Amino acid sequence: MKSAILLLLLILPFVQAQQPPEGANWSRLYGDSFGSNFSPQNSITKDTVAPLDIKWIFPLFKNPDIADAIRIAEGVEHPPLVIDGIVYFVKGSEQIVALNAEDGRFIWGFGPPFNPKNRAIATGLIHTHGIEVIDGILYHLSKDCTIYGLDALTGQVKLAIGDMCDKSEGSEGYYSSSYPPTVYRKKGILIAAPAGSAYAARGFVAGYDLKTGQELWRWYVVPPAGYEGNWAAEAAGRGNIAASEDWGKSSL
């Protein structure tokens, strides 16, 4: 994690072009829709890296106090997205920020609410591993188990699908979302998975209609709490690779 967001001098001229050259943008969390983590740019090489200098620095503001949260991670835990002259990132406190890539000026910010009381929402370490911008909409799955779709240019909320964790059947744990949802463009489906690697929540993936926000399907990755002996056989046709007796009882 870093305490400031930095961009290098040789990258910045790209953002002024109407048709930015290949590699000017880092438009998805892992570089592209295939998750390749690869930039095809060739302006920065072993021969040109030495003269690079810092163009601007944006000091990250202190995390606000969040009621009921035990600890909030400082800094940023993902590479910033750079899309057509705008830099996007989300802090550990879930504050989403958009900056001007040329000079680091603040454009807009958004902070989702956090309300875990009497809900299956984890209150431990608050952190997030990234956001996605798809077709001009910035998507974020909050710790409050709400899917947000924000206008990437203004930060205006265009979509909010809440309480996706509250109706999870057979879960005795707590949900702690870490990664953003994604979009299946061909069918207009928003896909999200809110379970983290801790807190013993029953993991699932759900699909939502992009236009209406209605849940279309929900696929559970593991059996309900308490263990159901025939779960593997019943779920095999839905893509679960498991055999009877593979799963035991989980506990917090």
N, C-alpha and C positions, 0 to 999 in steps of 0.2 A: 504494500500500500504506500502511496505517495502523499505528501502533504501539499502538493501543488500540481497543476496541470500545465505541461510544457509542450509547445510545438516548435519544430525546428524551422529555421529560416528558409531553407530550400523548398520546403513543402508549401509554404504560404502563397507563392505566386500562382499556384494551380487554381486556387479558389476564385480568382478573378475571371477566369475564362468562362465563356458561356457554355462551351463543351469541354469540360475538364478532361485532360488526358488520362489514359489508363493508369490506375494506381493513385489518382489524386484523392479519391474518397476511401474511407474505411467505413462502409455503409451498414455492415452487419456486425453482430457481436463477435463472430469468429471470421470476419473478413468478407464472407459472401454467403449465399444461401446454401452452399455445400459444406460450410464450416471448415474451409481449407486452411485458415490462418495464414494466408499467403498474399502478399502485395506484389503485383506485377510491375510496379514502378522501377525505373532504372536510373533515376536522377541521383539517388544517393547510393554510392558504391564505396568500395574500400579506397578508391582514389579521390573521391569528392567529400568524404565524411569529415576530414580534418578541418576545413574552414567553417563548418557549421557553427552557428552561434544562436543563443537564445533570443527569440524575437519578443516574447512576452511571457509573463508568469501570472497565473491567477491563484492567489492564496485561498485555500479552502477555508470557509468560515467554520466556526466552532459548531459542533452538533447541538441542536436544541435539546432541552430536557423533554423526554417522552414519558408520560405517566404510565406506570406498570411495566416499563422496560427495565430489565436489570442492568444491561450494559449495551452501549451502542458503539459499533466499530467506527473508528475514525478513517478518514481517507477514502480512496476509490479503489475498488477491487476488480476493475475491468478496464480494458483499453477504451479510451473515449471514442465515440463514433464521430467521424468527420464527413459531413454530407453537404456538398454545394456551399461551402463557406460557413457552415455552422458546426460547432463542436458540442456534442451532447455527452453527459455523464450523469451517474446517480451516486450519491454518497451513501455511506453506511447507514445513515439516518433516513434513507429513502428520499432525500431531497434531490429532485431532478433539475438539472441546470442546462441551459443552452447559452453558448457564448459565440461571439463573432470570432471566426478563425483568424482574421487578419490582425486584430489588435487586442483580443481577449475581453472585449466589452460584454457586459452582462446583457442578455436579450430577454430571457424569461426564466422563471423557476416555478416548481410545483412540489408540494409536500402532501402526501396522502395522510389521512387520519389513521390513528392506531387505537383500536378499541377491543381489547381481548377479554374484557370482563364477562364471565359466565359463558365463554365460548371456547372452542377447541383450538385456541391460538396460543402459540408458544410465546413466553415473555422473557426468554433468555437473551442470548447475544443477538442483537438486531443488526443484520447486514444483508447485502444483496450483491449478486454477481453480474448484474448487467441489465441493459434495456435493449429493445429492438425498435428500429424505424422501418416500417414496411408501407410502401405506397403513401408516403406523406403523413402517416400516423405513428406516433411513438407509443409503444406498448410496454406496460409494466404490470407485473403481478405483485401486489403489495403484501406485506406481512399480515395485513388485515383480511387477507383472502379476497381481495377485490381486484378484478382485471380492469385496468385503465387504458383507454386509448386517447392520446392527446394530439391535438394538431401540432405537427412538428415545427411550424413557423411561429405560432402564437402561444402554445401551451394550453389552449382552451380544451376542456374536457369534451370529447366527442362520444365516448363510450365508457360506461361503468357497469360492470357485472359483479355484483357483490354476493357475499355469503356462500361462496362455492364450497367452503369446507364445513359449513354448519349442518349440512344434510348428508354427510358421509356416513353411511351405514357400517356398523361393525368396527368402528375405530374408537379405541380407548386412549389414544395419545393426543399430541398437539401438533398442529401444522405450522411450519416455518418456511415460507416460500423463499427461494433464492434466485431463481432464473426466470427470465421473461417468457411470455407466451409466444407462439408463432402462428403464422397464417397459412392455411392451405388455400391458395388463391383460386384454383380451379373450381372448388366447391363452395368458396366463401365461408370457410370454417375457421374459427379461432380456437387454437389448441393450447391447453395449459395443464401443468402438473404442479400442485402446491406443496407436496410433501418434501421436507428436507431429509437430511441423513441422520437426524436425531429426533428425539422426543416421541418415538414409537407410534407415529400416526400411520393409519392405513393408507398406503400409497395408491394414487389413482391418476389417470389422465382423462380429461374431459374435453369435449368439443362443443362449441357454441356457434350459433348462427351470427355472422358478422353484422347483419342488418337489424335483427330483432333482439339479439342477446340471449335468445332462448337456448337452453341446454339441449343438445341433440343426442348425445350419448355420453356414457361414463364407463371407463374400463378400469377395474381394480387390478392392481399388480400383485397383491398378496391377499390371502384369505382374511375373513373377519377375525377380530380378536376372539380368543377362546378356542380357535382352531376347529374347522369343519372338515371332517375326514373325506368327504366327497367333493370338496371344492375344486381340486385339481382336475378331476374328470369333467365336471360341469363347465369349467372355464377353458378347457383345452381348445374348444372350437372358436374361442375368441382370441386366440394367439398366446395364451399363457403356456409357457414351457415348464411344466412341473408334473411331478408324479405323486401319487398318494403317499402320505407320511413324510413328504419333503418339508412340510412346515410344522413347526411346533408353536407353543404359546409364547407370545412376546410380552414383555413387561417393561415398564418405564425404568 
